[in-house]
Structures are given as C-alpha cells and as structure tokens.
Amino acid sequence: MSSRFSDFKTWLGRFLSPWTIVCLAVVAFVMFYGDNSVFDSIDQDRTVDSLRAELAAIRDSTEHYRRLNERLTSDPELMEQVVREQYGMKRPHEDVYNFVESTDNR
C-alpha cells in the first residue's frame, strides 16, 4: 500500500503543484459550500421562476377584472347578470335558489 501511495505522490508531484491543489480546493469549496454555491443558485433560480409564474397569473387576473370592470360600467345587462349570479339579488316577486355542490359521496 505504501508503494501505491508513494507512486501516487510522485505522480501528483510531477503533474500538479501544491498551489494548484490548494487553488482547486478553494474553488471547490466556494462552488459547493460557500454562500453562492451551485446548489443555492439553483434553488434561487427555481424560486425566481415560481415567483415569475405567480406574477404572470396575478397580472392575468388583474387584467380580467379590469376588463370586467370596464364592461360593467358600460353594459347594464352584464351588471344585472353579475349582481344576480354573484350576490343572489332578485327582482320583486321572484324566487332565487342557490345550489351548493356537495363533496360527500353518500
């Protein structure tokens, strides 16, 4: 075993200097265990992607409600439809029934 270690040490001394090994060790430490490690960067990229997707969904929702608001101010029939469906308002002498779906499987 000491012969193998001696051969490896000789090979290592011939092709790599101690400063090269130290520099590679520092670079490996910074890449994998530092504050800006590869794993932290990947995790941060995933977080940024999910936040961008959430932001896009919020923008779509905002645009939908902005268009609905514009339509409600200009279209009285749509306003009546929204009020009747969402708020359960009714005309005089009219009955309104609200049906709620049950998740019970009985």
MMTF fields as JSON, N, C-alpha, C and O atoms, coordinates in Angstrom:
{
  "mmtfVersion": "1.0.0",
  "mmtfProducer": "UNKNOWN",
  "numBonds": 423,
  "numAtoms": 424,
  "numGroups": 106,
  "numChains": 1,
  "numModels": 1,
  "chainsPerModel": [1],
  "groupsPerChain": [106],
  "chainIdList": ["A"],
  "bondAtomList": [4, 2, 8, 6, 12, 10, 16, 14, 20, 18, 24, 22, 28, 26, 32, 30, 36, 34, 40, 38, 44, 42, 48, 46, 52, 50, 56, 54, 60, 58, 64, 62, 68, 66, 72, 70, 76, 74, 80, 78, 84, 82, 88, 86, 92, 90, 96, 94, 100, 98, 104, 102, 108, 106, 112, 110, 116, 114, 120, 118, 124, 122, 128, 126, 132, 130, 136, 134, 140, 138, 144, 142, 148, 146, 152, 150, 156, 154, 160, 158, 164, 162, 168, 166, 172, 170, 176, 174, 180, 178, 184, 182, 188, 186, 192, 190, 196, 194, 200, 198, 204, 202, 208, 206, 212, 210, 216, 214, 220, 218, 224, 222, 228, 226, 232, 230, 236, 234, 240, 238, 244, 242, 248, 246, 252, 250, 256, 254, 260, 258, 264, 262, 268, 266, 272, 270, 276, 274, 280, 278, 284, 282, 288, 286, 292, 290, 296, 294, 300, 298, 304, 302, 308, 306, 312, 310, 316, 314, 320, 318, 324, 322, 328, 326, 332, 330, 336, 334, 340, 338, 344, 342, 348, 346, 352, 350, 356, 354, 360, 358, 364, 362, 368, 366, 372, 370, 376, 374, 380, 378, 384, 382, 388, 386, 392, 390, 396, 394, 400, 398, 404, 402, 408, 406, 412, 410, 416, 414, 420, 418],
  "bondOrderList": [1, 1, 1, 1, 1, 1, 1, 1, 1, 1, 1, 1, 1, 1, 1, 1, 1, 1, 1, 1, 1, 1, 1, 1, 1, 1, 1, 1, 1, 1, 1, 1, 1, 1, 1, 1, 1, 1, 1, 1, 1, 1, 1, 1, 1, 1, 1, 1, 1, 1, 1, 1, 1, 1, 1, 1, 1, 1, 1, 1, 1, 1, 1, 1, 1, 1, 1, 1, 1, 1, 1, 1, 1, 1, 1, 1, 1, 1, 1, 1, 1, 1, 1, 1, 1, 1, 1, 1, 1, 1, 1, 1, 1, 1, 1, 1, 1, 1, 1, 1, 1, 1, 1, 1, 1],
  "groupList": [{"groupName": "MET", "atomNameList": ["N", "CA", "C", "O"], "elementList": ["N", "C", "C", "O"], "formalChargeList": [0, 0, 0, 0], "bondAtomList": [1, 0, 2, 1, 3, 2], "bondOrderList": [1, 1, 2], "singleLetterCode": "M", "chemCompType": "L-PEPTIDE LINKING"}, {"groupName": "SER", "atomNameList": ["N", "CA", "C", "O"], "elementList": ["N", "C", "C", "O"], "formalChargeList": [0, 0, 0, 0], "bondAtomList": [1, 0, 2, 1, 3, 2], "bondOrderList": [1, 1, 2], "singleLetterCode": "S", "chemCompType": "L-PEPTIDE LINKING"}, {"groupName": "ARG", "atomNameList": ["N", "CA", "C", "O"], "elementList": ["N", "C", "C", "O"], "formalChargeList": [0, 0, 0, 0], "bondAtomList": [1, 0, 2, 1, 3, 2], "bondOrderList": [1, 1, 2], "singleLetterCode": "R", "chemCompType": "L-PEPTIDE LINKING"}, {"groupName": "PHE", "atomNameList": ["N", "CA", "C", "O"], "elementList": ["N", "C", "C", "O"], "formalChargeList": [0, 0, 0, 0], "bondAtomList": [1, 0, 2, 1, 3, 2], "bondOrderList": [1, 1, 2], "singleLetterCode": "F", "chemCompType": "L-PEPTIDE LINKING"}, {"groupName": "ASP", "atomNameList": ["N", "CA", "C", "O"], "elementList": ["N", "C", "C", "O"], "formalChargeList": [0, 0, 0, 0], "bondAtomList": [1, 0, 2, 1, 3, 2], "bondOrderList": [1, 1, 2], "singleLetterCode": "D", "chemCompType": "L-PEPTIDE LINKING"}, {"groupName": "LYS", "atomNameList": ["N", "CA", "C", "O"], "elementList": ["N", "C", "C", "O"], "formalChargeList": [0, 0, 0, 0], "bondAtomList": [1, 0, 2, 1, 3, 2], "bondOrderList": [1, 1, 2], "singleLetterCode": "K", "chemCompType": "L-PEPTIDE LINKING"}, {"groupName": "THR", "atomNameList": ["N", "CA", "C", "O"], "elementList": ["N", "C", "C", "O"], "formalChargeList": [0, 0, 0, 0], "bondAtomList": [1, 0, 2, 1, 3, 2], "bondOrderList": [1, 1, 2], "singleLetterCode": "T", "chemCompType": "L-PEPTIDE LINKING"}, {"groupName": "TRP", "atomNameList": ["N", "CA", "C", "O"], "elementList": ["N", "C", "C", "O"], "formalChargeList": [0, 0, 0, 0], "bondAtomList": [1, 0, 2, 1, 3, 2], "bondOrderList": [1, 1, 2], "singleLetterCode": "W", "chemCompType": "L-PEPTIDE LINKING"}, {"groupName": "LEU", "atomNameList": ["N", "CA", "C", "O"], "elementList": ["N", "C", "C", "O"], "formalChargeList": [0, 0, 0, 0], "bondAtomList": [1, 0, 2, 1, 3, 2], "bondOrderList": [1, 1, 2], "singleLetterCode": "L", "chemCompType": "L-PEPTIDE LINKING"}, {"groupName": "GLY", "atomNameList": ["N", "CA", "C", "O"], "elementList": ["N", "C", "C", "O"], "formalChargeList": [0, 0, 0, 0], "bondAtomList": [1, 0, 2, 1, 3, 2], "bondOrderList": [1, 1, 2], "singleLetterCode": "G", "chemCompType": "PEPTIDE LINKING"}, {"groupName": "PRO", "atomNameList": ["N", "CA", "C", "O"], "elementList": ["N", "C", "C", "O"], "formalChargeList": [0, 0, 0, 0], "bondAtomList": [1, 0, 2, 1, 3, 2], "bondOrderList": [1, 1, 2], "singleLetterCode": "P", "chemCompType": "L-PEPTIDE LINKING"}, {"groupName": "ILE", "atomNameList": ["N", "CA", "C", "O"], "elementList": ["N", "C", "C", "O"], "formalChargeList": [0, 0, 0, 0], "bondAtomList": [1, 0, 2, 1, 3, 2], "bondOrderList": [1, 1, 2], "singleLetterCode": "I", "chemCompType": "L-PEPTIDE LINKING"}, {"groupName": "VAL", "atomNameList": ["N", "CA", "C", "O"], "elementList": ["N", "C", "C", "O"], "formalChargeList": [0, 0, 0, 0], "bondAtomList": [1, 0, 2, 1, 3, 2], "bondOrderList": [1, 1, 2], "singleLetterCode": "V", "chemCompType": "L-PEPTIDE LINKING"}, {"groupName": "CYS", "atomNameList": ["N", "CA", "C", "O"], "elementList": ["N", "C", "C", "O"], "formalChargeList": [0, 0, 0, 0], "bondAtomList": [1, 0, 2, 1, 3, 2], "bondOrderList": [1, 1, 2], "singleLetterCode": "C", "chemCompType": "L-PEPTIDE LINKING"}, {"groupName": "ALA", "atomNameList": ["N", "CA", "C", "O"], "elementList": ["N", "C", "C", "O"], "formalChargeList": [0, 0, 0, 0], "bondAtomList": [1, 0, 2, 1, 3, 2], "bondOrderList": [1, 1, 2], "singleLetterCode": "A", "chemCompType": "L-PEPTIDE LINKING"}, {"groupName": "TYR", "atomNameList": ["N", "CA", "C", "O"], "elementList": ["N", "C", "C", "O"], "formalChargeList": [0, 0, 0, 0], "bondAtomList": [1, 0, 2, 1, 3, 2], "bondOrderList": [1, 1, 2], "singleLetterCode": "Y", "chemCompType": "L-PEPTIDE LINKING"}, {"groupName": "ASN", "atomNameList": ["N", "CA", "C", "O"], "elementList": ["N", "C", "C", "O"], "formalChargeList": [0, 0, 0, 0], "bondAtomList": [1, 0, 2, 1, 3, 2], "bondOrderList": [1, 1, 2], "singleLetterCode": "N", "chemCompType": "L-PEPTIDE LINKING"}, {"groupName": "GLN", "atomNameList": ["N", "CA", "C", "O"], "elementList": ["N", "C", "C", "O"], "formalChargeList": [0, 0, 0, 0], "bondAtomList": [1, 0, 2, 1, 3, 2], "bondOrderList": [1, 1, 2], "singleLetterCode": "Q", "chemCompType": "L-PEPTIDE LINKING"}, {"groupName": "GLU", "atomNameList": ["N", "CA", "C", "O"], "elementList": ["N", "C", "C", "O"], "formalChargeList": [0, 0, 0, 0], "bondAtomList": [1, 0, 2, 1, 3, 2], "bondOrderList": [1, 1, 2], "singleLetterCode": "E", "chemCompType": "L-PEPTIDE LINKING"}, {"groupName": "HIS", "atomNameList": ["N", "CA", "C", "O"], "elementList": ["N", "C", "C", "O"], "formalChargeList": [0, 0, 0, 0], "bondAtomList": [1, 0, 2, 1, 3, 2], "bondOrderList": [1, 1, 2], "singleLetterCode": "H", "chemCompType": "L-PEPTIDE LINKING"}],
  "groupTypeList": [0, 1, 1, 2, 3, 1, 4, 3, 5, 6, 7, 8, 9, 2, 3, 8, 1, 10, 7, 6, 11, 12, 13, 8, 14, 12, 12, 14, 3, 12, 0, 3, 15, 9, 4, 16, 1, 12, 3, 4, 1, 11, 4, 17, 4, 2, 6, 12, 4, 1, 8, 2, 14, 18, 8, 14, 14, 11, 2, 4, 1, 6, 18, 19, 15, 2, 2, 8, 16, 18, 2, 8, 6, 1, 4, 10, 18, 8, 0, 18, 17, 12, 12, 2, 18, 17, 15, 9, 0, 5, 2, 10, 19, 18, 4, 12, 15, 16, 3, 12, 18, 1, 6, 4, 16, 2],
  "groupIdList": [1, 2, 3, 4, 5, 6, 7, 8, 9, 10, 11, 12, 13, 14, 15, 16, 17, 18, 19, 20, 21, 22, 23, 24, 25, 26, 27, 28, 29, 30, 31, 32, 33, 34, 35, 36, 37, 38, 39, 40, 41, 42, 43, 44, 45, 46, 47, 48, 49, 50, 51, 52, 53, 54, 55, 56, 57, 58, 59, 60, 61, 62, 63, 64, 65, 66, 67, 68, 69, 70, 71, 72, 73, 74, 75, 76, 77, 78, 79, 80, 81, 82, 83, 84, 85, 86, 87, 88, 89, 90, 91, 92, 93, 94, 95, 96, 97, 98, 99, 100, 101, 102, 103, 104, 105, 106],
  "secStructList": [7, 2, 2, 2, 2, 2, 2, 2, 2, 2, 2, 2, 2, 2, 2, 7, 7, 2, 2, 2, 2, 2, 2, 2, 2, 2, 2, 2, 2, 2, 2, 2, 2, 1, 6, 6, 7, 2, 2, 2, 2, 2, 2, 2, 2, 2, 2, 2, 2, 2, 2, 2, 2, 2, 2, 2, 2, 2, 2, 2, 2, 2, 2, 2, 2, 2, 2, 2, 2, 2, 2, 2, 2, 2, 7, 2, 2, 2, 2, 2, 2, 2, 2, 2, 2, 2, 2, 7, 7, 7, 7, 6, 6, 7, 7, 7, 7, 7, 7, 7, 7, 7, 7, 7, 7, 7],
  "xCoordList": [0.818, 0.0, 0.867, 0.54, 1.951, 2.82, 3.467, 3.788, 3.661, 4.221, 3.233, 3.628, 1.968, 0.948, 0.844, 0.762, 0.849, 0.767, 1.994, 1.884, 3.118, 4.355, 4.307, 4.73, 3.784, 3.658, 2.682, 2.94, 1.567, 0.576, 1.164, 0.959, 1.887, 2.504, 3.526, 3.605, 4.289, 5.261, 4.548, 4.945, 3.497, 2.721, 2.109, 2.144, 1.545, 0.903, 1.921, 1.646, 3.096, 4.14, 4.671, 5.121, 4.628, 5.138, 4.161, 4.59, 2.849, 1.872, 1.103, 0.611, 0.986, 0.245, 1.097, 1.661, 1.17, 1.913, 1.004, -0.217, 1.562, 0.722, -0.17, -1.288, 0.305, -0.529, -1.732, -2.812, -1.56, -2.682, -3.728, -4.929, -3.263, -4.193, -4.931, -6.138, -4.221, -4.856, -5.884, -6.991, -5.524, -6.47, -7.702, -8.822, -7.508, -8.659, -9.535, -10.761, -8.915, -9.695, -10.511, -11.672, -9.911, -10.645, -11.796, -12.899, -11.551, -12.614, -13.739, -14.916, -13.383, -14.411, -15.2, -16.417, -14.525, -15.232, -16.206, -17.35, -15.759, -16.624, -17.8, -18.92, -17.553, -18.634, -19.701, -20.889, -19.287, -20.239, -20.643, -21.69, -19.848, -20.173, -20.225, -20.552, -19.925, -19.927, -21.337, -22.315, -21.415, -22.71, -23.332, -24.556, -22.523, -23.015, -22.75, -22.239, -23.091, -22.82, -23.742, -24.739, -23.381, -24.164, -25.576, -26.548, -25.684, -26.99, -27.88, -29.083, -27.294, -28.064, -28.52, -29.641, -27.662, -28.026, -29.179, -30.094, -29.137, -30.226, -31.525, -32.577, -31.461, -32.654, -33.209, -34.425, -32.343, -32.79, -33.393, -34.372, -32.834, -33.412, -34.812, -35.707, -34.999, -36.338, -37.325, -38.473, -36.882, -37.749, -38.124, -39.281, -37.159, -37.435, -38.416, -39.33, -38.247, -39.169, -40.586, -41.545, -40.725, -42.069, -42.698, -43.904, -41.908, -42.448, -42.84, -43.826, -42.071, -42.452, -43.756, -44.592, -43.937, -45.19, -46.36, -47.438, -46.147, -47.197, -47.526, -48.693, -46.507, -46.725, -47.505, -48.379, -47.202, -47.939, -49.407, -50.299, -49.651, -51.039, -51.777, -52.946, -51.107, -51.74, -52.016, -53.058, -51.088, -51.327, -52.508, -53.309, -52.628, -53.771, -55.073, -56.058, -55.072, -56.268, -56.624, -57.794, -55.617, -55.859, -56.427, -57.346, -55.88, -56.38, -57.831, -58.649, -58.143, -59.51, -60.478, -61.524, -60.148, -61.055, -61.112, -62.141, -60.026, -60.051, -61.012, -61.804, -60.923, -61.839, -63.292, -64.201, -63.503, -64.853, -65.392, -66.566, -64.559, -64.981, -65.366, -66.362, -64.568, -64.911, -66.237, -67.06, -66.434, -67.688, -68.871, -69.965, -68.668, -69.768, -70.224, -71.413, -69.292, -69.69, -70.418, -71.17, -70.222, -70.851, -72.02, -72.785, -72.184, -73.209, -74.126, -73.75, -75.315, -76.213, -76.714, -76.979, -76.842, -77.287, -76.241, -76.586, -74.99, -73.921, -73.879, -73.654, -74.094, -74.115, -75.238, -75.047, -76.394, -77.511, -77.177, -77.475, -76.571, -76.2, -75.213, -75.384, -74.203, -73.202, -73.827, -73.562, -74.644, -75.282, -76.203, -76.231, -76.943, -77.873, -77.138, -77.537, -76.062, -75.351, -74.462, -74.476, -73.698, -72.718, -73.293, -72.859, -74.251, -74.758, -76.156, -76.698, -76.734, -78.034, -79.184, -80.187, -79.069, -80.147, -81.244, -81.001, -82.433, -83.562, -84.503, -84.457, -85.35, -86.384, -87.566, -87.687, -88.437, -89.638, -90.475, -90.577, -91.059, -91.904, -91.113, -91.651, -89.874, -89.035, -88.331, -87.866, -88.261, -87.556, -86.207, -86.097, -85.179, -83.835, -83.379, -83.468, -82.889, -82.379, -80.875, -80.409, -80.144, -78.689, -78.401, -78.763, -77.742, -77.375, -75.888, -75.047, -75.595, -74.206, -73.855, -74.552, -72.763, -72.337, -71.761, -70.993, -72.149, -71.644, -70.478, -70.494, -69.459, -68.326, -68.516, -67.646, -69.649, -69.963, -70.346, -71.107, -69.845, -70.134, -71.171, -71.03, -72.158, -73.201, -74.348, -75.311],
  "yCoordList": [-1.182, 0.0, 1.251, 2.227, 1.237, 2.408, 2.626, 3.759, 1.55, 1.676, 2.414, 3.278, 2.072, 2.745, 4.213, 5.085, 4.483, 5.862, 6.643, 7.803, 6.033, 6.679, 6.964, 8.029, 5.997, 6.214, 7.351, 8.187, 7.381, 8.441, 9.788, 10.78, 9.826, 11.07, 11.56, 12.759, 10.667, 11.031, 11.561, 12.581, 10.864, 11.302, 12.673, 13.552, 12.845, 14.104, 15.229, 16.325, 14.974, 15.989, 16.344, 17.469, 15.423, 15.669, 16.518, 17.39, 16.267, 16.927, 18.063, 18.947, 18.067, 19.123, 19.696, 18.966, 21.006, 21.635, 21.766, 21.718, 21.929, 22.109, 23.336, 23.322, 24.396, 25.593, 25.329, 25.869, 24.521, 24.164, 23.382, 23.61, 22.469, 21.677, 22.571, 22.423, 23.493, 24.42, 25.284, 25.488, 25.786, 26.617, 25.822, 26.327, 24.591, 23.747, 23.464, 23.435, 23.256, 23.007, 24.24, 24.119, 25.427, 26.66, 26.868, 27.228, 26.646, 26.803, 25.8, 26.153, 24.561, 23.553, 23.939, 23.761, 24.461, 24.875, 26.007, 25.979, 26.996, 28.131, 27.687, 28.16, 26.779, 26.348, 25.532, 25.664, 24.686, 23.766, 24.095, 23.629, 24.885, 25.122, 26.588, 26.895, 27.49, 28.902, 29.473, 28.759, 30.788, 31.469, 31.478, 31.498, 31.464, 31.47, 30.128, 30.072, 29.068, 27.741, 27.426, 28.107, 26.391, 25.969, 25.574, 25.901, 24.874, 24.408, 25.573, 25.562, 26.575, 27.757, 28.519, 29.027, 28.596, 29.294, 28.586, 29.239, 27.273, 26.51, 26.717, 26.908, 26.681, 26.891, 28.297, 28.473, 29.29, 30.662, 30.826, 31.555, 30.168, 30.231, 29.624, 30.155, 28.523, 27.909, 28.842, 28.964, 29.498, 30.438, 31.602, 32.021, 32.124, 33.238, 32.807, 33.561, 31.612, 31.126, 30.981, 31.357, 30.434, 30.279, 31.631, 31.802, 32.591, 33.924, 34.631, 35.367, 34.411, 34.996, 34.397, 35.115, 33.095, 32.458, 32.993, 33.248, 33.16, 33.703, 35.143, 35.535, 35.918, 37.29, 37.342, 38.194, 36.446, 36.399, 36.048, 36.617, 35.106, 34.745, 35.92, 36.157, 36.641, 37.805, 38.889, 39.543, 39.082, 40.078, 39.681, 40.535, 38.388, 37.927, 38.164, 38.618, 37.855, 38.053, 39.532, 39.904, 40.367, 41.81, 42.328, 43.147, 41.848, 42.276, 41.824, 42.574, 40.6, 40.097, 40.981, 41.361, 41.311, 42.117, 43.567, 44.225, 44.067, 45.421, 45.48, 46.413, 44.451, 44.416, 44.238, 44.859, 43.398, 43.198, 44.49, 44.81, 45.229, 46.497, 47.499, 48.21, 47.548, 48.438, 48.038, 48.891, 46.738, 46.266, 46.526, 46.824, 46.417, 46.648, 48.101, 48.383, 49.012, 50.421, 50.791, 51.766, 50.049, 50.414, 49.513, 49.873, 48.357, 47.403, 47.083, 46.302, 47.676, 47.433, 45.978, 45.472, 45.314, 43.911, 43.02, 42.128, 43.259, 42.495, 42.783, 41.876, 44.036, 44.373, 43.626, 43.105, 43.576, 42.846, 41.36, 40.737, 40.8, 39.379, 39.095, 38.126, 39.915, 39.705, 39.849, 39.041, 40.857, 41.073, 39.917, 39.467, 39.439, 38.345, 37.038, 36.282, 36.758, 35.491, 35.481, 34.519, 36.535, 36.508, 36.927, 36.429, 37.826, 38.338, 37.843, 38.184, 37.05, 36.443, 37.433, 37.146, 38.574, 39.558, 39.11, 38.38, 39.562, 39.122, 40.284, 41.334, 40.043, 41.018, 40.794, 39.729, 41.791, 41.575, 40.422, 40.247, 39.654, 38.508, 37.432, 36.784, 37.24, 36.227, 35.436, 36.001, 34.138, 33.29, 32.897, 32.58, 32.924, 32.561, 31.388, 31.422, 30.352, 29.176, 29.061, 29.111, 28.908, 28.689, 27.226, 26.685, 26.59, 25.19, 25.105, 25.733, 24.315, 24.12, 22.668, 21.762, 22.446, 21.078, 20.467, 21.094, 19.252, 18.533, 17.665, 17.066, 17.59, 16.731, 15.386, 14.517, 15.226, 13.971, 12.929, 13.232, 11.713, 10.649, 9.668, 8.46, 10.144, 9.25, 9.134, 8.426],
  "zCoordList": [0.0, 0.0, 0.0, -0.676, 0.738, 0.768, -0.59, -0.952, -1.345, -2.683, -3.592, -4.375, -3.484, -4.295, -3.911, -4.776, -2.61, -2.144, -2.599, -2.997, -2.541, -2.975, -4.473, -4.922, -5.251, -6.697, -6.992, -7.859, -6.274, -6.467, -6.083, -6.781, -4.985, -4.531, -5.555, -5.823, -6.115, -7.148, -8.389, -8.952, -8.812, -9.98, -9.728, -10.59, -8.528, -8.177, -8.146, -8.634, -7.579, -7.528, -8.896, -9.114, -9.803, -11.143, -11.971, -12.726, -11.832, -12.703, -12.046, -12.747, -10.73, -10.05, -8.923, -8.107, -8.904, -7.817, -6.598, -6.743, -5.419, -4.213, -4.3, -3.785, -4.941, -5.084, -5.982, -5.743, -6.994, -7.862, -7.074, -7.22, -6.249, -5.433, -4.452, -4.265, -3.829, -2.877, -3.608, -3.109, -4.776, -5.542, -5.956, -5.875, -6.396, -6.762, -5.554, -5.664, -4.407, -3.181, -2.802, -2.41, -2.917, -2.597, -3.572, -3.16, -4.85, -5.853, -5.595, -5.676, -5.287, -4.991, -3.75, -3.71, -2.742, -1.525, -1.821, -1.368, -2.574, -2.899, -3.756, -3.565, -4.702, -5.592, -4.867, -5.163, -3.915, -3.326, -1.897, -1.447, -1.158, 0.245, 0.627, 1.774, -0.26, 0.063, 0.041, -0.175, 0.272, 0.26, -1.125, -1.254, -2.141, -3.524, -4.186, -5.305, -3.51, -4.044, -5.218, -5.458, -5.927, -7.087, -6.665, -7.346, -5.547, -5.086, -4.661, -4.921, -4.01, -3.639, -4.882, -4.927, -5.876, -7.106, -7.819, -8.322, -7.863, -8.49, -7.731, -8.341, -6.405, -5.582, -5.781, -5.871, -5.849, -6.072, -7.459, -7.617, -8.464, -9.807, -9.839, -10.497, -9.138, -9.07, -8.375, -8.802, -7.31, -6.596, -7.498, -7.523, -8.234, -9.147, -10.226, -10.559, -10.777, -11.804, -11.272, -11.946, -10.059, -9.495, -9.192, -9.376, -8.733, -8.473, -9.766, -9.797, -10.832, -12.124, -12.635, -13.183, -12.463, -12.879, -12.056, -12.594, -10.766, -9.905, -10.302, -10.319, -10.617, -11.053, -12.359, -12.523, -13.286, -14.552, -14.313, -14.942, -13.397, -13.086, -12.453, -12.756, -11.591, -10.958, -11.989, -11.943, -12.918, -13.977, -14.848, -15.229, -15.171, -15.96, -15.215, -15.796, -13.924, -13.119, -13.031, -13.13, -12.845, -12.775, -14.083, -14.091, -15.184, -16.498, -16.703, -17.236, -16.279, -16.401, -15.622, -16.149, -14.38, -13.563, -14.041, -13.889, -14.612, -15.167, -16.358, -16.489, -17.235, -18.381, -17.92, -18.471, -16.92, -16.393, -15.802, -15.985, -15.103, -14.516, -15.601, -15.473, -16.672, -17.783, -18.418, -18.748, -18.586, -19.187, -18.276, -18.753, -16.965, -16.031, -16.041, -15.894, -16.214, -16.236, -17.516, -17.526, -18.59, -19.856, -20.247, -21.141, -19.609, -20.015, -18.825, -17.951, -18.788, -17.648, -17.574, -16.484, -18.716, -18.693, -18.023, -17.248, -18.317, -17.675, -16.183, -15.382, -15.802, -14.383, -13.673, -12.574, -14.294, -13.693, -13.573, -12.554, -14.594, -14.567, -13.436, -12.697, -13.297, -12.254, -10.874, -9.984, -10.694, -9.393, -9.046, -7.9, -10.008, -9.735, -9.462, -8.577, -10.215, -10.041, -8.802, -8.034, -8.606, -7.527, -6.175, -5.136, -6.182, -4.917, -4.578, -3.528, -5.45, -5.165, -5.08, -4.427, -5.713, -5.691, -6.651, -7.612, -6.364, -7.175, -7.447, -6.806, -8.422, -8.74, -7.804, -7.198, -7.684, -6.86, -7.421, -8.635, -6.533, -6.886, -7.63, -8.528, -7.277, -7.918, -6.819, -5.829, -7.008, -6.055, -6.641, -7.825, -5.789, -6.218, -5.368, -4.14, -6.034, -5.339, -5.583, -6.721, -4.515, -4.617, -4.351, -3.306, -5.314, -5.17, -4.837, -5.48, -3.821, -3.415, -3.671, -3.215, -4.408, -4.686, -3.421, -2.692, -3.191, -2.023, -2.434, -3.51, -1.582, -1.852, -1.15, -1.21, -0.493, 0.179, -0.851, -1.769, -0.728, -1.694, -1.135, -1.321, -0.488, 0.053, -0.875, -0.581]
}
